[in-house]
Amino acid sequence: MKIAKEGFIFISIFAILSVILFGLKFTISGAISLIIALFMCCFFRDPKRIIPTDPKAVLSPADGTITDIKETTFEGKPYHQIVIFLSVFNVHINRIPFKGTVRSKTYTRGKFHAAFIKDIDMKNERMETVLDTHEGPMKVVQIAGLLARRIVNYLNKNEPVSAGSKFGIIKFSSRTDLYVPKNANILIQKGQSVKGGQTILAQF
């Protein structure tokens, strides 16, 4: 299993610590450190995904569970807001939902409330990325959760991006929101599990 590069430091720290503790005969502490290292390997896993080729398909930007689908507005126009909750057991790599060009990305400092609380999209630390696509602007919001303290986003302004490509990661539990134009046909429902870059959330 491929591991995201952001996880190497965490895995290395706990793996080395476990070796030291076992060497000092602190068996229980060494075992705990080893378990944490193995958990980090699982958390930062980067599984291969088969990306759908339908140019009208809107792909999930993250692994997790759909906790809300609601109507909202973006830039004065009607939109769907799709909320995806990521637990510590989900893959935390974010993927591009639709082919387009990066218009902007905006980082906002904030709190670290639990990611399952409904209104954290306006309170917690977050990174908003706006994509210009041939179906209209779309917005992906990476939101830090209770345990998350670091949002990573590799994108640059005016960068062309393809659907399903990796663009960042949120370390530990978190939430990812996707804003899609209202004319898109939503294909998922609340409570459904989705996979980033693979599950089709909507279609034009």
N, C-alpha and C positions, 0 to 999 in steps of 0.2 A: 504494500500500500504506500503510495506516495504521500509525503508529509509536506505541508505548507512551510515555507522557509521561516515564517514568523514563529513557528513552534520550536525551532532548533534550540534556542537559548533556554527555554523552559525545560525541554526534555533533557538537555545536557546537564543543567544544574541539578536536577533531582536524580539523574542517573549517577553522576559523579558523587553526589552526597550519599547515595545508597551504598556505593562501593566503599567509601570512607567509613561509614557507620558499621557496615559488616566487618570491615577490617579491624575496627575498634571493639568488636564483639557486641555492639548494640544491635542485636538481632531484630528486635521488634521495630525500632526506629528505622533500621535499614530496610526492612520489609515494607514499611509505610512509604518511605521515599521511593522505593522501587514501584510500588503500586501507583503512586502519583505520576511517576515517569511514564508508566504504561498508559495511564489515563490521558496524559498530555499527548501521547502518540495517537490515541483514539480521537481526542478533541481536534487536533490539527491535521487530521487525515484529509487528503485531497483526492477523492475517488474520481476515476475517469467517467465522464458523462457522454452519452450519445445525444447530441444536440439536434432537435427537430429542424428540418429544412424549410418548413412552410414560412414564407416571407410575411404572411399575415398573422402569424402566431405571436402572442406576447408570452414570453417565458418567465418562470418564477425567478426572481433575483436572489433567492435564498432557500435553503432547506428549512423545514419547520412545519408549523401548524397554522392554518388560516384561522385567525381569531375574530376577524371582523371584515365585512365588505359593506361599505357605505357610500352614499352619494355626497359629493363635496364640490368645491369649485377650485380651479387653478387658473390664474391669470384671467379671471372673470368668466371662465367657461365651465360648463358642467363636466365633472370627472367622477370616476370610480376611485375610491381609496381602498386598497387591499392591504390588510395588516397581517404580517407573518411573524409569529413568535418562535424564537430559536431557544431551545433548552440547551443545557451544557452537553447533551448527548447528540445534538445535531451537528452536521458539517457547518462550519461558520464562514466559509468562503462565499463572497457575493459575486453574482454574475449579471451581465448585461441582459436586460429583458427584451430589447428590440434594436434592430440595426439603426444606427443614426450617427450623430456627431455631438460631442460634449459641448454644451453651451456654457455651463458654469458648474462649479462645485463650491458650496458654502459651508464652512465649519462654524458651529455654534456651541459655546460652552454651556454647561447646564448641570443638572443634578444627576444622581444615579439611582433613581427609584426602580423598583422591580419592573422588568420589561413587560409583564402581563397587565399592568395598570393601564387603563384605557387612554388617559390624557397625557401620557409621558412624551408624546410626539412634540409637544410644545414646551416641555419642562426639562427633559434630559439632554445630556450631551448628544450631538447629532451631526451628521454630514449629509447635506442635501445636494444631489447631483441632478442637473436638468439636461435631458437629451433632446435634441431636435431630430425628429424623424419625419418620414413622408406621410405619417398619419397624424402628425401634430406633436407638440411637446409632451414628454413624459418625465416624471420625476421619481427618483429612487432616494429614499431617506434611510440611512444607516443610523440606528438609535442605540446608544449604550444602555445597558441594563444595570441591575443591582451589582453583579460581579464584574461586568465589563468596565474596563478603564482605558481602552485604547481602540480607536476606530482607524483602520488603515484604508486608504483610497489612493490607487495608483494613477488615476486619470488626470489628463491635462486638458485645458481649454482648447477647443477646436479639433480635438483628437477624434478621428473616425473610429467607431466601435462596431463590432458584430454581435449579433444575438448569441448568448450563451458563453461569451468570453469572460474570463475572470477579471474583476476590477478591484477587489479589496477583500477585507476580512474584518470581522468584529470579534475581539478576543473575549471569550466566555459568554454567558447568557445575554441575549440581546433581542432586538426587534428590527425588522426591515419592512418599510412601507413602500408601496408602489402606487403612483397616481397615473391612471390611464384614461384617455378621452372617453366620454360617455357613450359614443357610438360603437365602442368595442363590445362584443358579446361575451359576457362573463361565463366561464365554463367550470368554475370551481364553486365550492360552498364552504360555509363556516364549519370548522372541525376537521376539515380535510388535511391530510399530510401532503406536503409538496417537496419536490427536489429542485434545487437551483439549476437553471440551465437546461432542465429536462421536462418538467411539468408545464403544460400549456395552461396559463391562467385565463387568457382571453383571446379573442380572435376578431379581426376586422373583416 
